[in-house]
Amino acid sequence: MMRGGTTFPGQSTFFRHKWVNGWYLFWLVSLPVSAMVIAELLSVDMNSGEGVSHMIGYSVRFAIPLIFIVIAASASQRLFPGPFTTWWLRNRKYLGLCFAVAMAWQGLFIFIMSNWFRDYYYADIYLLRDEIEGSVGYVFLAVMVATSFRFGRRRLTQQQWKFLHTSGVYFLWAYPFSVYWWNLSYYTDPQLIDHILYWAGFVAVALRIAAWGKHRMQVSGLDLNVIQAPAAINWLGIAIIIAGLVAAATGLHWQAATTEFLTGTEWSANLELWLPFWPFEPFLPLFAIALGTMLATSSGRSEASPSRVV
């Protein structure tokens, strides 16, 4: 929306209009989401486990894009400052509450499934690690919602609040992201929605890594407008970033061998049964990109340091 540092007429006014900010935005998003869930609910046979299972999957697809949007908000504003990203960051709390509404619908259907269709649940759906991941996610979500308001936030210090919300939003991102990674990296016939939501989740955290790299360069005093000849460590970092991007797109080709290697010991195989996300295969490309970013910016930080007078 911005060209050459200028803003199109009326742009700033639009992003500050009350109907697209705060609680107005919350209702603008959450009411249509709820309406679509209810419409689908009326067309499904809720007297069967299959129908309830369908609603669990249907409702969560409204929540997943919202958590990806929330986690990318601060990074997008840092990387691309402007009226849109400023509006995005300013309304992160309300978009997060919209996510909570969509997850509340899914929670309702999970409650119905686990209480009225137990045979179907334990035969076709239940896995211990999935149960642990889902339960931890809902605990995080409930506490994060409660501490998004003054009555809950005042019970925490600033550091405690930041730790809770940062770790919580990463966990809530990790669960759907890992699901769609497995859909692409284990099954040979993924759907289009699997590709879309996997890459949306990947880009959301990749933006955070890029923003962290930009911050490291700014703190060092490095001139971001000058292309400097990278040292060997910079080239290594860039190579690792590229390798991470390639790995992100080719999980189907390395997942089986990597999982076999990482769970080759008895203790690791046992951890896989109950430790959420272990052994972290979906996140390995992002770990590589973060490591590469650290290396690609570390040499610049050293070079930009003031020389000591001997």
Buried (B, 14 or more C-beta within 10 A) or exposed (E): BBEEEEBEEEBBEBBEEEEEBEEBBBEBBBEEBBEBBEEEBEEBEBEEBEBBBBBBEBBBEBBBBBBBBBBBBBBBBBBBEBBBBBBBBBBBBBBBBBBBBBBBBBBBBBEBBBEEBEEBBEEEBEEEBEEBBBEBBBEBBBBBBEBBEEEBBEEBEEEEBEEBBEEBBBBBBBBBBBBBBBBBBBEEEBEEEBEEBBBBBBBBBBBBBBBBBBEBBEEBEBEEEEEEEBBEBBBBBBEBBEBBBEBBEEBEEBBEEBBEEBBEEEEBEEBBEEBBBBBBBBBBBBBBBBBBBBBBBBBBBEBBEEEEEE
